[in-house]
């Protein structure tokens, strides 16, 4: 058995290494959308940090960077939609992943409104949530939303974010 060695990494080194490690963990990718209550306009951002919390009550957790352009509007809206992308909709991701392309985010006929919230038609799922709890941790705010409506499209090919790109999930 080898002896244990204590290694002291800086906060910056740990953050950089964790970012690299997480690039190798496939994650589902979604567009988080809402309607800005002040402007009445659709807002959104790309996210890979979302998971179900419970089935009773049906709820989802979403982590949003507080420096994101849509963060304040999503927080103020009180409701949001998690649009889980299928491979067929991966081209919709680029405008949401870049603040320089913000004006292109809701272009196209596949955007619809339901419950006053924009959603991308035909994705793997559109999960409509009412924000019931949130907590700030570091640079992000963690939102827990109670699901009040959902659209599921079982024919969509699941899309994953892996190593900086969208890839399709293929079965064995």
C-alpha positions in Angstrom: 0.0 0.0 0.0 1.4 3.4 -0.9 1.7 6.2 1.6 -0.9 9.0 1.5 0.3 12.4 0.2 -1.5 15.6 0.9 -1.8 17.9 -2.1 -2.9 21.5 -1.7 -4.5 22.9 -4.8 -5.6 26.5 -5.1 -9.2 27.4 -5.5 -8.5 28.5 -9.0 -6.7 25.2 -9.8 -9.6 23.2 -8.5 -12.2 25.2 -10.4 -10.2 24.8 -13.7 -9.7 21.1 -13.1 -13.4 20.6 -12.3 -14.4 22.4 -15.4 -12.2 20.0 -17.5 -13.5 17.0 -15.6 -17.2 18.0 -16.2 -16.6 18.4 -20.0 -16.1 14.6 -20.0 -19.3 13.9 -18.2 -22.2 13.6 -20.7 -25.1 15.8 -19.6 -28.6 16.5 -21.1 -28.9 19.9 -22.5 -31.9 22.3 -22.2 -33.0 25.8 -22.9 -34.5 27.4 -19.8 -37.1 29.9 -21.0 -39.5 32.4 -19.4 -41.3 35.7 -20.1 -39.7 38.8 -18.7 -42.5 40.3 -16.6 -41.1 43.9 -17.0 -40.6 43.8 -20.8 -43.2 41.1 -21.8 -40.5 39.5 -24.0 -39.2 36.0 -24.1 -35.9 35.3 -22.4 -33.8 32.2 -22.1 -30.4 30.5 -21.6 -28.7 27.2 -22.1 -28.3 24.9 -19.2 -27.0 21.4 -18.4 -27.6 21.7 -14.6 -31.1 20.5 -14.2 -32.5 17.4 -12.5 -35.8 16.1 -11.1 -36.2 16.6 -7.4 -39.3 14.5 -6.5 -42.4 13.0 -8.1 -44.6 14.0 -5.1 -44.8 16.9 -5.7 -43.5 16.7 -9.3 -40.5 19.1 -9.2 -37.3 20.0 -11.0 -34.1 21.7 -9.9 -32.3 24.2 -12.2 -29.1 26.0 -11.5 -28.6 29.4 -13.2 -25.5 31.6 -13.2 -26.4 35.0 -11.7 -24.3 36.7 -14.3 -26.4 35.2 -17.2 -28.3 37.7 -19.3 -31.7 36.0 -18.6 -31.1 35.3 -14.9 -32.9 38.4 -13.4 -35.9 38.0 -15.8 -36.3 34.3 -15.1 -36.1 34.9 -11.3 -38.7 37.7 -11.6 -41.0 35.7 -13.8 -41.8 33.1 -11.1 -42.3 30.4 -13.8 -40.1 28.8 -16.4 -39.9 26.1 -18.9 -37.2 23.5 -19.2 -37.0 22.6 -22.9 -35.0 19.4 -23.0 -33.3 19.3 -26.4 -33.4 16.4 -28.8 -30.7 16.0 -31.3 -33.1 17.4 -34.0 -33.1 20.8 -32.1 -29.4 21.1 -31.3 -29.1 24.0 -33.7 -31.3 26.0 -31.4 -28.6 25.8 -28.7 -26.0 28.2 -30.2 -27.9 31.4 -29.8 -28.7 30.6 -26.2 -25.1 29.7 -25.4 -23.8 33.0 -26.7 -24.8 36.4 -25.4 -23.7 37.9 -28.8 -26.5 36.0 -30.5 -29.2 37.0 -28.0 -31.4 38.6 -30.7 -31.6 35.3 -32.6 -32.8 33.2 -29.6 -36.5 33.1 -30.4 -36.3 33.2 -34.2 -38.2 30.5 -36.1 -41.6 29.0 -36.3 -41.0 26.3 -33.7 -41.4 28.7 -30.8 -44.8 28.6 -29.2 -46.3 30.0 -26.0 -48.1 28.0 -23.4 -49.1 29.1 -19.9 -47.6 32.5 -20.9 -44.1 30.9 -21.3 -42.2 30.4 -24.5 -41.4 26.8 -25.4 -39.6 25.1 -28.3 -42.1 22.7 -30.0 -41.0 19.1 -30.7 -38.2 18.9 -28.1 -37.8 15.7 -26.0 -39.8 17.4 -23.3 -41.1 20.8 -22.3 -41.4 21.0 -18.5 -43.3 24.0 -17.2 -42.5 24.9 -13.6 -43.6 27.4 -11.0 -40.7 28.6 -8.9 -41.3 27.5 -5.3 -37.9 27.8 -3.7 -34.5 29.2 -4.5 -31.1 29.5 -2.8 -27.9 31.2 -3.9 -24.7 29.2 -3.8 -21.5 30.8 -5.2 -22.1 32.2 -8.6 -25.4 30.4 -9.2 -28.9 30.4 -7.9 -30.6 27.1 -7.4 -34.3 27.1 -8.4 -36.7 24.4 -7.4 -39.8 24.5 -9.6 -43.0 22.6 -9.1 -44.1 21.1 -12.4 -47.6 22.3 -13.4 -47.6 21.2 -17.1 -45.5 19.0 -19.3 -45.3 18.0 -23.0 -43.3 14.8 -23.8 -42.1 13.9 -27.3 -40.9 10.3 -27.2 -39.8 10.3 -30.9 -37.0 12.8 -30.3 -33.4 11.5 -30.2 -31.9 12.5 -26.9 -29.1 15.0 -27.1 -26.1 15.2 -24.7 -23.5 17.9 -24.1 -20.1 16.2 -24.1 -16.6 17.6 -24.5 -17.9 21.0 -25.7 -20.4 19.7 -28.3 -23.8 18.3 -28.7 -23.9 14.5 -29.4 -26.7 12.1 -29.9 -27.5 9.2 -27.6 -27.3 5.9 -29.4 -28.7 2.7 -28.0 -26.9 -0.6 -28.0 
